[in-house]
Amino acid sequence: MSWTLTPADLPDLARGAALLGTGGGGDPHIGRLMVEVAMREHGPVTVLDPDEVDDDAFVIPTAMMGAPTVMIEKIPRGDEAVMALRALEAHLDRDADATMPIECGGINSMIPLVVAARTGLPVIDADGMGRAFPELQMETFGVYGVSGSPMVVAGDHGETVLIDTGADNKRMEWLARGAAIRMGGAALIAEYAMSGADVKRTAVPRTLSLGLAIGRAVREAREQHRDPISALSEVLAPTLYAHLRVLFAGKVADVERRTVDGFTRGQARFTSFDGTSELRTRFQNENLVAEIDGVVTCIVPDLICVIEADSAEPITSETLRYGQRVVVVGISTPAIMRTPEALAVFGPSCFGLEEEFRPVERTVPVG
C-alpha cells in the first residue's frame, strides 16, 4: 500500500536509516535537512510498496557515493542527483516512473526522497543492500542479474560522467570511484536502471518503512522512559531483520580513521565499563567485523551498529569519538543477503577478511 512521507516523519526515518546503515550511508542530519528543503519547496513524497509497482515500470535508483567524512564538509548543492537521473534518462531515451534507494543509510535513504520531491516521482519502499556497503557492485540488484551500468556520476559544478561497463559492475565501481574522487571525494549517482519486475525479484523490500518504524520506536521508548534497545529488538523481531544481539557495552577508547581511495577506512577500540573486556571493529565506511577479546562475534553482511548508550542514537563511522559511551549491537540480515551468490559479492572475503560468515544469532546466544 502506498503512503505519503511528510517532513514530520524525517527525524524518525533518519534515525532508523542511520542504524540500518551500520556506521555508513552518510550523515543522517545532512540527509534530513536536504529532504526538508526539497519538501518545503515542492511538497511531500509518495512512497510505493514494491508489490504495487507495475512489472513494466522503469525505475532508476539514485544515491550519493564517496567517503562519508568528505560529505560533512562538502555538502551537496541539492540538485546533483536529479541531474544524474535526467542525464541517464536522456542516454537511455526513457523517462523514469520511480526512483528508489540503493542502500539504507543516513543520507542514502534520503537522496531518493530529494529526487522525488524535486521531480514528482514516487519512491519505492525497497533498496539494493538492506544496509549500507562501500562499493557499488555490492548490491542485491547485481547479485541477482541487474547491470549497474550505464550509470551517471554528477558533481557539484554541474558536470556529469556517463559510465557503461556492460555487465561488469565491479569495473563500473572502479571507474565511478575515480570520477567521484576527482569531483572532490563525493558525488551523486543514478544507476541500476531496471523494471518493476526486477525490483520485486532483486530488492530488499520495505526498508524505508522499516527505518521509519525503527526511528519511531526508539524515540517513543525514550519519551516513555523505557529501554530503547529493547524497543528496537521488539520492532525488528517480526521483520526480515529478526535477530538483534547486544554485543558489547562500554566506552570508545581509540579511533583510527582516514580517507583513502574514496572511502573512510579505519578501526575502533572499545573498553567495557568495568575494564575487563575489549571490542575492536574495522570499517570501510561501514562496520565490517566486531571482535570481542580476539573472538569474532559479528561479521559482514550482518549489521554491526554502534549506538549511544543512553539514547540509542546511531553513531556513524565519521562521528565516532574517544570517550563516547556506547552499546554495540549485531542485527541479522535478510535471507536474500545470505545466499552463496550474495556472500560472493559482499561477504567477508570481499573485504579481505579471513573469517567466514557466521550468522550473529548463532555466534551470540540470546540473553
C-alpha positions as a Markdown table, in Angstrom:
| # | Residue | x | y | z |
|---|---|---|---|---|
| 1 | Met | 0.0 | 0.0 | 0.0 |
| 2 | Ser | 1.4 | 3.4 | -0.9 |
| 3 | Trp | 1.8 | 6.1 | 1.7 |
| 4 | Thr | 2.8 | 9.7 | 2.0 |
| 5 | Leu | 6.1 | 10.8 | 3.7 |
| 6 | Thr | 6.0 | 14.2 | 5.3 |
| 7 | Pro | 8.6 | 16.5 | 6.9 |
| 8 | Ala | 7.3 | 15.4 | 10.3 |
| 9 | Asp | 8.5 | 11.8 | 9.5 |
| 10 | Leu | 12.0 | 12.7 | 8.6 |
| 11 | Pro | 13.7 | 12.7 | 12.1 |
| 12 | Asp | 12.5 | 9.2 | 12.8 |
| 13 | Leu | 13.4 | 8.0 | 9.3 |
| 14 | Ala | 16.9 | 9.5 | 9.5 |
| 15 | Arg | 17.5 | 7.8 | 12.9 |
| 16 | Gly | 16.3 | 4.4 | 11.7 |
| 17 | Ala | 18.0 | 4.6 | 8.3 |
| 18 | Ala | 21.3 | 5.5 | 10.0 |
| 19 | Leu | 21.0 | 2.5 | 12.3 |
| 20 | Leu | 20.4 | 0.2 | 9.3 |
| 21 | Gly | 23.4 | 1.9 | 7.6 |
| 22 | Thr | 25.7 | 0.1 | 10.2 |
| 23 | Gly | 28.0 | 3.0 | 10.5 |
| 24 | Gly | 27.9 | 4.2 | 6.9 |
| 25 | Gly | 25.5 | 5.5 | 4.4 |
| 26 | Gly | 26.3 | 9.2 | 5.1 |
| 27 | Asp | 25.4 | 11.8 | 7.7 |
| 28 | Pro | 21.7 | 11.5 | 8.8 |
| 29 | His | 21.5 | 15.2 | 9.8 |
| 30 | Ile | 22.6 | 16.4 | 6.4 |
| 31 | Gly | 20.3 | 14.0 | 4.5 |
| 32 | Arg | 17.3 | 15.0 | 6.6 |
| 33 | Leu | 17.9 | 18.7 | 6.0 |
| 34 | Met | 18.3 | 18.2 | 2.3 |
| 35 | Val | 14.9 | 16.4 | 2.1 |
| 36 | Glu | 13.3 | 19.1 | 4.4 |
| 37 | Val | 14.4 | 21.8 | 2.0 |
| 38 | Ala | 13.1 | 19.9 | -1.1 |
| 39 | Met | 9.7 | 19.2 | 0.6 |
| 40 | Arg | 9.3 | 22.8 | 1.7 |
| 41 | Glu | 9.7 | 23.9 | -1.9 |
| 42 | His | 7.9 | 21.0 | -3.7 |
| 43 | Gly | 5.6 | 19.1 | -1.2 |
| 44 | Pro | 5.6 | 15.6 | 0.4 |
| 45 | Val | 6.7 | 12.4 | -1.3 |
| 46 | Thr | 4.7 | 9.3 | -2.3 |
| 47 | Val | 6.2 | 6.0 | -1.2 |
| 48 | Leu | 5.2 | 2.9 | -3.2 |
| 49 | Asp | 5.2 | -0.6 | -1.8 |
| 50 | Pro | 7.2 | -2.8 | -4.1 |
| 51 | Asp | 4.3 | -5.2 | -4.6 |
| 52 | Glu | 2.3 | -2.3 | -6.1 |
| 53 | Val | 4.9 | -1.4 | -8.7 |
| 54 | Asp | 3.9 | -2.4 | -12.3 |
| 55 | Asp | 6.2 | -5.0 | -13.7 |
| 56 | Asp | 6.9 | -2.9 | -16.8 |
| 57 | Ala | 7.6 | 0.3 | -14.8 |
| 58 | Phe | 11.0 | 1.9 | -15.4 |
| 59 | Val | 12.9 | 2.5 | -12.1 |
| 60 | Ile | 16.2 | 4.5 | -11.7 |
| 61 | Pro | 17.8 | 4.3 | -8.2 |
| 62 | Thr | 19.7 | 7.4 | -7.0 |
| 63 | Ala | 22.3 | 7.9 | -4.3 |
| 64 | Met | 25.5 | 9.5 | -3.0 |
| 65 | Met | 28.8 | 7.8 | -3.4 |
| 66 | Gly | 32.2 | 8.6 | -1.8 |
| 67 | Ala | 33.7 | 9.0 | 1.6 |
| 68 | Pro | 31.2 | 10.0 | 4.4 |
| 69 | Thr | 33.9 | 12.1 | 6.0 |
| 70 | Val | 34.0 | 14.3 | 2.9 |
| 71 | Met | 30.3 | 14.9 | 3.0 |
| 72 | Ile | 30.5 | 16.5 | 6.4 |
| 73 | Glu | 32.4 | 19.5 | 4.9 |
| 74 | Lys | 31.3 | 19.1 | 1.2 |
| 75 | Ile | 27.6 | 19.4 | 1.5 |
| 76 | Pro | 25.8 | 18.7 | -1.8 |
| 77 | Arg | 24.3 | 21.6 | -3.7 |
| 78 | Gly | 21.0 | 19.7 | -3.8 |
| 79 | Asp | 20.2 | 19.2 | -7.5 |
| 80 | Glu | 23.1 | 16.8 | -8.4 |
| 81 | Ala | 21.1 | 13.6 | -8.0 |
| 82 | Val | 18.3 | 15.0 | -10.2 |
| 83 | Met | 20.9 | 16.0 | -12.7 |
| 84 | Ala | 22.3 | 12.4 | -12.7 |
| 85 | Leu | 18.8 | 10.9 | -13.2 |
| 86 | Arg | 18.0 | 13.3 | -16.1 |
| 87 | Ala | 21.3 | 12.5 | -17.8 |
| 88 | Leu | 20.7 | 8.8 | -17.5 |
| 89 | Glu | 17.1 | 9.2 | -18.8 |
| 90 | Ala | 18.4 | 11.1 | -21.8 |
| 91 | His | 21.0 | 8.5 | -22.5 |
| 92 | Leu | 18.5 | 5.6 | -22.3 |
| 93 | Asp | 15.8 | 7.7 | -24.1 |
| 94 | Arg | 13.2 | 6.7 | -21.5 |
| 95 | Asp | 11.7 | 8.6 | -18.5 |
| 96 | Ala | 11.8 | 7.1 | -15.1 |
| 97 | Asp | 8.5 | 6.1 | -13.5 |
| 98 | Ala | 10.0 | 6.0 | -10.0 |
| 99 | Thr | 13.3 | 6.2 | -8.1 |
| 100 | Met | 14.5 | 4.2 | -5.1 |
| 101 | Pro | 17.4 | 3.9 | -2.7 |
| 102 | Ile | 20.4 | 1.7 | -3.5 |
| 103 | Glu | 21.1 | 1.2 | 0.2 |
| 104 | Cys | 20.0 | 2.1 | 3.8 |
| 105 | Gly | 21.9 | 5.0 | 5.4 |
| 106 | Gly | 21.6 | 8.4 | 6.9 |
| 107 | Ile | 22.0 | 10.2 | 3.6 |
| 108 | Asn | 21.4 | 7.4 | 1.1 |
| 109 | Ser | 17.9 | 6.7 | 2.3 |
| 110 | Met | 17.3 | 10.4 | 1.8 |
| 111 | Ile | 18.8 | 11.2 | -1.6 |
| 112 | Pro | 15.9 | 9.4 | -3.5 |
| 113 | Leu | 13.4 | 11.4 | -1.4 |
| 114 | Val | 15.2 | 14.7 | -2.5 |
| 115 | Val | 14.9 | 13.5 | -6.1 |
| 116 | Ala | 11.2 | 12.5 | -5.6 |
| 117 | Ala | 10.3 | 15.8 | -4.1 |
| 118 | Arg | 12.1 | 17.8 | -6.8 |
| 119 | Thr | 10.7 | 15.7 | -9.7 |
| 120 | Gly | 7.3 | 14.5 | -8.5 |
| 121 | Leu | 8.4 | 10.9 | -8.9 |
| 122 | Pro | 7.3 | 8.3 | -6.3 |
| 123 | Val | 10.0 | 6.4 | -4.3 |
| 124 | Ile | 9.8 | 2.6 | -4.0 |
| 125 | Asp | 10.0 | 1.2 | -0.4 |
| 126 | Ala | 13.0 | -1.1 | -1.0 |
| 127 | Asp | 16.7 | -0.9 | -1.7 |
| 128 | Gly | 19.6 | -2.9 | -3.1 |
| 129 | Met | 21.7 | -3.6 | 0.0 |
| 130 | Gly | 19.4 | -4.0 | 3.0 |
| 131 | Arg | 22.1 | -2.0 | 4.9 |
| 132 | Ala | 25.0 | 0.1 | 3.5 |
| 133 | Phe | 28.0 | -1.2 | 1.7 |
| 134 | Pro | 31.0 | 0.8 | 0.4 |
| 135 | Glu | 31.1 | -0.4 | -3.2 |
| 136 | Leu | 28.6 | -0.1 | -6.0 |
| 137 | Gln | 28.8 | -3.7 | -7.1 |
| 138 | Met | 27.8 | -4.8 | -3.6 |
| 139 | Glu | 24.0 | -4.8 | -4.4 |
| 140 | Thr | 21.4 | -7.4 | -4.4 |
| 141 | Phe | 20.4 | -5.9 | -7.7 |
| 142 | Gly | 23.7 | -7.0 | -9.2 |
| 143 | Val | 23.8 | -10.3 | -7.3 |
| 144 | Tyr | 20.6 | -11.4 | -9.0 |
| 145 | Gly | 21.3 | -10.2 | -12.5 |
| 146 | Val | 20.7 | -6.5 | -12.9 |
| 147 | Ser | 23.6 | -4.5 | -14.5 |
| 148 | Gly | 24.6 | -1.3 | -12.7 |
| 149 | Ser | 25.6 | 0.5 | -15.9 |
| 150 | Pro | 25.0 | 2.6 | -17.8 |
| 151 | Met | 25.3 | 4.9 | -14.8 |
| 152 | Val | 25.8 | 8.7 | -14.4 |
| 153 | Val | 28.1 | 10.4 | -11.8 |
| 154 | Ala | 27.2 | 14.0 | -11.2 |
| 155 | Gly | 29.3 | 16.7 | -9.4 |
| 156 | Asp | 28.5 | 20.0 | -7.7 |
| 157 | His | 30.0 | 22.0 | -10.6 |
| 158 | Gly | 27.3 | 20.8 | -13.0 |
| 159 | Glu | 29.5 | 18.1 | -14.6 |
| 160 | Thr | 28.3 | 14.6 | -15.4 |
| 161 | Val | 30.2 | 11.4 | -16.3 |
| 162 | Leu | 28.5 | 8.5 | -18.1 |
| 163 | Ile | 29.9 | 5.1 | -17.4 |
| 164 | Asp | 29.0 | 1.9 | -19.3 |
| 165 | Thr | 30.8 | -1.3 | -18.5 |
| 166 | Gly | 28.1 | -3.7 | -19.6 |
| 167 | Ala | 27.6 | -6.5 | -17.0 |
| 168 | Asp | 30.9 | -5.7 | -15.2 |
| 169 | Asn | 29.6 | -4.0 | -12.1 |
| 170 | Lys | 33.0 | -4.2 | -10.3 |
| 171 | Arg | 34.7 | -2.2 | -13.1 |
| 172 | Met | 31.8 | 0.2 | -13.1 |
| 173 | Glu | 32.6 | 0.8 | -9.4 |
| 174 | Trp | 36.3 | 1.3 | -10.1 |
| 175 | Leu | 35.6 | 3.9 | -12.8 |
| 176 | Ala | 32.9 | 5.7 | -10.9 |
| 177 | Arg | 35.1 | 5.9 | -7.7 |
| 178 | Gly | 37.8 | 7.6 | -9.8 |
| 179 | Ala | 35.2 | 10.1 | -11.1 |
| 180 | Ala | 33.9 | 10.8 | -7.6 |
| 181 | Ile | 37.4 | 11.3 | -6.2 |
| 182 | Arg | 38.1 | 13.9 | -8.9 |
| 183 | Met | 34.8 | 15.6 | -8.1 |
| 184 | Gly | 36.0 | 16.2 | -4.6 |
| 185 | Gly | 35.7 | 12.8 | -2.9 |
| 186 | Ala | 31.9 | 12.6 | -3.1 |
| 187 | Ala | 29.3 | 12.7 | -5.9 |
| 188 | Leu | 25.7 | 11.9 | -6.7 |
| 189 | Ile | 24.7 | 9.0 | -8.9 |
| 190 | Ala | 22.0 | 7.3 | -10.9 |
| 191 | Glu | 22.5 | 3.6 | -11.6 |
| 192 | Tyr | 21.0 | 0.1 | -11.8 |
| 193 | Ala | 18.1 | 1.1 | -14.1 |
| 194 | Met | 15.6 | -1.7 | -14.0 |
| 195 | Ser | 12.0 | -2.8 | -14.5 |
| 196 | Gly | 9.4 | -3.1 | -11.7 |
| 197 | Ala | 9.6 | -6.9 | -12.1 |
| 198 | Asp | 13.4 | -6.6 | -11.4 |
| 199 | Val | 12.7 | -4.6 | -8.3 |
| 200 | Lys | 10.4 | -7.3 | -6.9 |
| 201 | Arg | 12.9 | -10.0 | -7.7 |
| 202 | Thr | 16.1 | -8.4 | -6.5 |
| 203 | Ala | 15.5 | -5.7 | -3.9 |
| 204 | Val | 15.3 | -5.9 | -0.1 |
| 205 | Pro | 11.7 | -4.9 | 0.5 |
| 206 | Arg | 10.2 | -2.2 | 2.7 |
| 207 | Thr | 13.4 | -0.8 | 4.2 |
| 208 | Leu | 12.2 | 2.8 | 4.2 |
| 209 | Ser | 9.1 | 1.9 | 6.3 |
| 210 | Leu | 11.3 | -0.2 | 8.5 |
| 211 | Gly | 13.7 | 2.7 | 9.0 |
| 212 | Leu | 10.7 | 4.9 | 10.0 |
| 213 | Ala | 9.4 | 2.2 | 12.4 |
| 214 | Ile | 12.9 | 1.8 | 14.0 |
| 215 | Gly | 13.3 | 5.6 | 14.5 |
| 216 | Arg | 9.8 | 6.0 | 15.9 |
| 217 | Ala | 10.2 | 3.1 | 18.3 |
| 218 | Val | 13.5 | 4.4 | 19.7 |
| 219 | Arg | 12.1 | 7.9 | 20.1 |
| 220 | Glu | 8.9 | 6.7 | 21.8 |
| 221 | Ala | 10.8 | 4.5 | 24.2 |
| 222 | Arg | 12.9 | 7.4 | 25.3 |
| 223 | Glu | 9.8 | 9.6 | 25.8 |
| 224 | Gln | 8.2 | 6.8 | 27.8 |
| 225 | His | 11.4 | 6.2 | 29.8 |
| 226 | Arg | 11.6 | 2.6 | 28.5 |
| 227 | Asp | 14.8 | 0.8 | 27.3 |
| 228 | Pro | 15.2 | 1.9 | 23.7 |
| 229 | Ile | 17.3 | -1.2 | 22.8 |
| 230 | Ser | 14.5 | -3.4 | 24.0 |
| 231 | Ala | 12.1 | -1.4 | 21.9 |
| 232 | Leu | 14.5 | -1.8 | 18.9 |
| 233 | Ser | 14.6 | -5.5 | 19.4 |
| 234 | Glu | 10.8 | -5.7 | 19.5 |
| 235 | Val | 10.3 | -3.7 | 16.3 |
| 236 | Leu | 12.8 | -5.9 | 14.4 |
| 237 | Ala | 11.5 | -9.3 | 15.7 |
| 238 | Pro | 8.6 | -9.7 | 13.1 |
| 239 | Thr | 10.7 | -8.4 | 10.2 |
| 240 | Leu | 13.3 | -9.8 | 7.8 |
| 241 | Tyr | 15.9 | -8.5 | 10.4 |
| 242 | Ala | 14.5 | -10.7 | 13.1 |
| 243 | His | 17.6 | -11.2 | 15.4 |
| 244 | Leu | 19.2 | -8.5 | 17.5 |
| 245 | Arg | 22.1 | -9.3 | 19.8 |
| 246 | Val | 23.7 | -6.9 | 22.3 |
| 247 | Leu | 27.4 | -7.5 | 21.6 |
| 248 | Phe | 29.1 | -5.0 | 23.9 |
| 249 | Ala | 28.7 | -2.0 | 26.2 |
| 250 | Gly | 31.5 | 0.4 | 27.1 |
| 251 | Lys | 33.4 | 3.4 | 26.0 |
| 252 | Val | 35.3 | 4.4 | 22.9 |
| 253 | Ala | 39.0 | 4.0 | 23.7 |
| 254 | Asp | 40.6 | 4.8 | 20.4 |
| 255 | Val | 39.6 | 5.5 | 16.8 |
| 256 | Glu | 41.9 | 5.3 | 13.8 |
| 257 | Arg | 40.2 | 6.8 | 10.7 |
| 258 | Arg | 41.5 | 8.0 | 7.4 |
| 259 | Thr | 40.1 | 8.9 | 3.9 |
| 260 | Val | 41.7 | 6.7 | 1.3 |
| 261 | Asp | 40.8 | 6.0 | -2.3 |
| 262 | Gly | 37.3 | 7.5 | -1.8 |
| 263 | Phe | 36.5 | 5.5 | 1.4 |
| 264 | Thr | 36.6 | 6.2 | 5.1 |
| 265 | Arg | 38.7 | 3.4 | 6.4 |
| 266 | Gly | 39.8 | 2.5 | 9.9 |
| 267 | Gln | 39.3 | 0.7 | 13.1 |
| 268 | Ala | 38.0 | 1.4 | 16.6 |
| 269 | Arg | 38.7 | 0.0 | 20.0 |
| 270 | Phe | 36.2 | 0.0 | 22.9 |
| 271 | Thr | 36.7 | -1.0 | 26.5 |
| 272 | Ser | 33.9 | -2.3 | 28.8 |
| 273 | Phe | 32.7 | -0.1 | 31.6 |
| 274 | Asp | 34.5 | -2.4 | 34.2 |
| 275 | Gly | 37.7 | -2.5 | 32.1 |
| 276 | Thr | 37.7 | -6.3 | 31.8 |
| 277 | Ser | 36.9 | -6.7 | 28.1 |
| 278 | Glu | 37.7 | -5.1 | 24.8 |
| 279 | Leu | 35.9 | -4.9 | 21.5 |
| 280 | Arg | 37.6 | -4.0 | 18.2 |
| 281 | Thr | 35.8 | -3.1 | 15.0 |
| 282 | Arg | 37.1 | -2.5 | 11.5 |
| 283 | Phe | 35.2 | -0.4 | 8.9 |
| 284 | Gln | 35.3 | 0.7 | 5.3 |
| 285 | Asn | 32.6 | 3.4 | 5.5 |
| 286 | Glu | 30.5 | 0.7 | 7.2 |
| 287 | Asn | 31.4 | -1.6 | 10.2 |
| 288 | Leu | 32.7 | -4.9 | 8.8 |
| 289 | Val | 33.7 | -7.0 | 11.8 |
| 290 | Ala | 33.4 | -7.0 | 15.6 |
| 291 | Glu | 35.9 | -8.9 | 17.7 |
| 292 | Ile | 35.5 | -9.3 | 21.5 |
| 293 | Asp | 38.7 | -10.2 | 23.2 |
| 294 | Gly | 40.0 | -11.5 | 19.9 |
| 295 | Val | 36.9 | -13.6 | 19.0 |
| 296 | Val | 34.7 | -12.6 | 16.1 |
| 297 | Thr | 31.1 | -12.2 | 17.2 |
| 298 | Cys | 29.6 | -10.4 | 14.2 |
| 299 | Ile | 30.7 | -10.0 | 10.6 |
| 300 | Val | 29.5 | -8.6 | 7.3 |
| 301 | Pro | 26.9 | -8.8 | 5.9 |
| 302 | Asp | 25.2 | -8.9 | 9.3 |
| 303 | Leu | 24.8 | -5.4 | 10.7 |
| 304 | Ile | 27.2 | -4.0 | 13.4 |
| 305 | Cys | 25.7 | -0.9 | 14.8 |
| 306 | Val | 27.3 | 1.5 | 17.4 |
| 307 | Ile | 24.7 | 3.4 | 19.3 |
| 308 | Glu | 24.8 | 5.9 | 22.2 |
| 309 | Ala | 24.3 | 4.0 | 25.4 |
| 310 | Asp | 21.6 | 6.2 | 26.9 |
| 311 | Ser | 19.7 | 7.4 | 23.8 |
| 312 | Ala | 20.2 | 4.6 | 21.3 |
| 313 | Glu | 21.0 | 7.3 | 18.7 |
| 314 | Pro | 23.2 | 5.6 | 15.9 |
| 315 | Ile | 26.8 | 6.7 | 15.7 |
| 316 | Thr | 28.3 | 6.8 | 12.2 |
| 317 | Ser | 31.9 | 5.9 | 11.4 |
| 318 | Glu | 32.8 | 9.5 | 10.8 |
| 319 | Thr | 31.3 | 10.8 | 14.1 |
| 320 | Leu | 32.8 | 8.1 | 16.4 |
| 321 | Arg | 34.9 | 9.9 | 19.1 |
| 322 | Tyr | 37.0 | 9.0 | 22.1 |
| 323 | Gly | 35.1 | 8.7 | 25.3 |
| 324 | Gln | 31.6 | 8.1 | 23.9 |
| 325 | Arg | 29.5 | 5.7 | 26.0 |
| 326 | Val | 28.1 | 3.2 | 23.6 |
| 327 | Val | 26.3 | -0.1 | 23.1 |
| 328 | Val | 27.2 | -2.2 | 20.1 |
| 329 | Val | 24.5 | -4.4 | 18.6 |
| 330 | Gly | 24.5 | -7.0 | 15.9 |
| 331 | Ile | 21.5 | -7.5 | 13.7 |
| 332 | Ser | 20.8 | -10.3 | 11.3 |
| 333 | Thr | 20.4 | -9.6 | 7.6 |
| 334 | Pro | 17.6 | -10.9 | 5.4 |
| 335 | Ala | 17.9 | -14.3 | 3.8 |
| 336 | Ile | 18.3 | -12.7 | 0.3 |
| 337 | Met | 21.7 | -11.3 | 1.6 |
| 338 | Arg | 23.0 | -14.6 | 3.0 |
| 339 | Thr | 22.9 | -16.8 | -0.1 |
| 340 | Pro | 26.2 | -18.1 | -1.6 |
| 341 | Glu | 25.7 | -15.8 | -4.5 |
| 342 | Ala | 25.3 | -12.8 | -2.2 |
| 343 | Leu | 28.3 | -13.7 | 0.0 |
| 344 | Ala | 30.4 | -14.0 | -3.1 |
| 345 | Val | 29.7 | -10.3 | -3.7 |
| 346 | Phe | 29.6 | -8.7 | -0.2 |
| 347 | Gly | 30.7 | -11.4 | 2.2 |
| 348 | Pro | 33.8 | -11.2 | 4.4 |
| 349 | Ser | 36.3 | -12.3 | 1.7 |
| 350 | Cys | 35.2 | -9.4 | -0.4 |
| 351 | Phe | 36.7 | -7.0 | 2.2 |
| 352 | Gly | 39.9 | -9.0 | 2.7 |
| 353 | Leu | 38.7 | -10.7 | 5.9 |
| 354 | Glu | 39.9 | -14.2 | 6.5 |
| 355 | Glu | 37.0 | -15.2 | 8.8 |
| 356 | Glu | 34.0 | -16.9 | 7.2 |
| 357 | Phe | 30.5 | -15.6 | 7.6 |
| 358 | Arg | 28.5 | -16.9 | 10.6 |
| 359 | Pro | 25.1 | -15.6 | 11.4 |
| 360 | Val | 25.0 | -13.4 | 14.5 |
| 361 | Glu | 22.1 | -15.3 | 16.0 |
| 362 | Arg | 24.4 | -18.4 | 16.1 |
| 363 | Thr | 27.6 | -16.7 | 17.4 |
| 364 | Val | 25.9 | -14.8 | 20.2 |
| 365 | Pro | 23.3 | -16.6 | 22.4 |
| 366 | Val | 20.0 | -15.0 | 23.4 |
| 367 | Gly | 20.1 | -13.0 | 26.6 |
